[in-house]
Amino acid sequence: MIVIDIPGRGELNLQHLVLDYNGTIAFDGSLIKGVEEELN
């Protein structure tokens, strides 16, 4: 888990984080075939 302290807001606890969705694991906004199975 990643814990990020945001001043004035409190802590943000992240268990999963996916970045750069379109262009890395998607094409035209849809997941590329096979990606969902790999993420699960």
JODA-V347490 format. One line per field, one symbol per residue. psi: psi as a letter, one per 30 degrees, with the letter a starting at -180 (. if undefined). burial: # if it has 9 or more other C-alpha atoms within 8 Angstrom, else .. A space follows every 50 residues. Layout:
BEGIN
psi=???
burial=???
END
This chain:
BEGIN
psi=kkkkjjkffakjjkekkklhekfeglkhfkkkkfeeeef.
burial=.....................#..###...#...#.....
END
